[in-house]
Amino acid sequence: MTQDVIDARAAQGSGWSKSGGIWWSTWDAPSAQEACNDCGAPCKRGWNAPNGQRYCLSCWEQWHAMPPPIPAASNFDRGARRPWRKPLSKKRTFSIRDDCPCCTPGGVPFEVQKVYQQPQLGSKDLQELSDLSYCDAHCHLDILLHNRLNGGTQWGTKEKICKNWIANQCWYYQDCHFAHGEQELEPRRMLAPEHVEPYLSELQRRAARRNEPMLRSLITNCCELDVIEDTKLIIDVAEKLGLDSVYCTIGCHPHDYRDFSDEAEKRLRAEIQACGRRVVAVGECGLDYWKNYDESLIPAERQQMLNVFARQIRMGTDFNLPVVVHARDADDDTMHVLKSTLPREHKVYIHAFQGGTEFLEEALKIFPNCIFGISSMVWCSEGAERITKNCPLDRMVLETDAPYLAPHPSDIPELAHKIAEMKGESTATVLRITTEVCQRFYGLWSPWSTRRCEGA
């Protein structure tokens, strides 16, 4: 549709309106439902973009609408960029809106949430797997505990100024976890031992059950400077309880690359040493162009993200620790940084990957100690499904990314069952092999003294 046609329709009062330089129109189909281009939900009312894409009211408001004209929050290119971008998949994976038609309030994709509410593995199936164990190779216990403590996902809202907003790049507006403009900052509520002990005690009891697979180990990711103290508390409480299944990684997430500095790196290195044997990797670190920026928009910002990624890879090699990589919509640049910075024999874990099979094949070939994390996105992402089918079992681990992509680390057996169906294997085989891969990769069977360089 040309701009002349749009202008003509607008002049005729056909429902088209202009917002921030972008023309939109509403559509109303009381007798027929249309599918939202973003979430796929059927709906009778919504918005048209000039390129023919259609959105439900919720997705349009959250992802495409221009924000109200508040001078302190002038993010006026939000609607102009997002409509022209091809969606990575039909399902969003991180919404925190209660009324979003495709996601639960906790951020877990709705299709995945339904799976765990109606599991395929019954008590008899679990009993048959009771002599096996499983690992959750990637989760966020600090976030999971905060959600439980505060009854939802909004506990972290407005704890600090949004740096994406400062750069005029925040797409979340009212749903952003950080403050925009004159919004009041709220101090972060820290975890206390009484918040952590009941949860870890339940993990301990679950690991001792004899009527289901045993939780062998889980790896909680500390990927923000602000959550280091919470992570250290979780590790300390686990030590106190004698729970030898809880480990952590430490790094800086690509969403927070602006927080990375010489001082930040110095602190991360100090915390890795202070946490000792419980730290099993550096990360998650990496590149995320889908949730941050198109690489062509802000070259300086993109270069900064690349540098932060490379510096954390060097941290991993200095400490002789594996590197956990977050790579989203950044296959080429991620591979370039890995090939130019990471020694070929070093361990690297590509977490919850949904990118191209070309990246998968190249990484497996070049880096013999590279593994890929498979998550619950196999239920709703074509990319995740494609990676799962093409990745050998002995080069994959299972992860929940809890509470983001699955509710709880104990959901791993259900994920193993799904992967077994996809690969034509038994659930027992998937659990056994992926558990062995995870234990070997993180060195959970090797002497602790071999994990890092002296004085690094």
Secondary structure, DSSP 8 states (H G I E B T S, - for coil): --HHHHHHHHHTTSSEEEETTEEEEEEE-TTS-EE-TTT--EESEEEE-TTS-EEEHHHIIIIIS-----GGG--TTHHHHGGGS--SSSS-S----TT-SSB-TTS-BHHHHHHHHS-S--HHHHHHTTT-EEEEEEE-HHHHHHHHHHTSSGGGTTSSB-HHHHTT--S-GGG-SSB-TT----------HHHHHHHHHHHHHHHT-SSS-EEEEEEEEE-SGGGHHHHHHHHHHHHHHT-TTEEEEE---GGGGGG--HHHHHHHHHHHHHHGGGEEEEEEEEEESSSS--TTT-HHHHHHHHHHHHHHHHHHHHTT--EEEEEES-HHHHHHHHHHHS-TTS-EEETT--S-HHHHHHHHHH-TTEEEEE-GGGGT-HHHHHHHHHS-GGGEEE--TTTTSSS-GGGHHHHHHHHHHHHT--HHHHHHHHHHHHHHHTTTTS-GGGSS-TT-
